């Protein structure tokens, strides 16, 4: 799947499940892919389906948040975005999304490459469902990040 096809899937699934566009619908698929990857003022991440899914998309804002270059964040097992004690909570969220299609209002503790801990807040997570109805993974977006007091 190309970057443009992946972004189209992310945007179409968000629109279908949440009823609101993630990117300006007036943009072409290529322009929306470029905007979401490089210019969006909010974080967007996506991971593949599977037992131990890996990130397949991370926009510039998410890479900066997690302190990884895109080529390192994409391919990283998504469970590593949370510390071990916080992974059960993260997995419960992902399981809820798997059964319902999406979840909103999530808050979770995450860890950057440097070890810096931070809260992601007002998170929306949704399934990436292709035109054939097959779930290809999950995506998340969030606009608010706050430092963890223990840093």
Phi, psi and omega in degrees: 000131179283166177302316180296318178295320179296314178296322177299318177295316178301311183291315181296319179294319178298313180300313183295316185276325185254346176079010179225146180285148176272326178234163179301118182296344178285343180285146172293166179302317180294317179294321178295320179298315180296315181297313182295322182286322190246330190244344184304135182275021180217161182276139173223128176230152173216146174231157181288169172281160176135175184292316180232073189295149178249150176297136176244350178208138173211123179278173183304316181299319179292319178299318178295319180299315182270357177062036177241144165292151183306319183293342175268322182290315176290124184106341179287136174303128186296335178299336181284357176282349176235149177289158184310315181294338182264358184288329179295318178297316178298317181294323177298319176299311182297324177295320178297319179295320180300324182273328185259338181104327179196166174213146179232161174081011181289147172229129181213150178276132181232169182228133178275169179305325181285349185099353178296132178261145180206157177264133167260133188231155182054047183277139171246130178236137180215158177284144173265103185247122182281179184295338178275358180086011181269129177284119182264351182155203179221153178231159179218149174221147176205150183247344186242130179229131176231148179295150172276134185300335183278358182291000000 
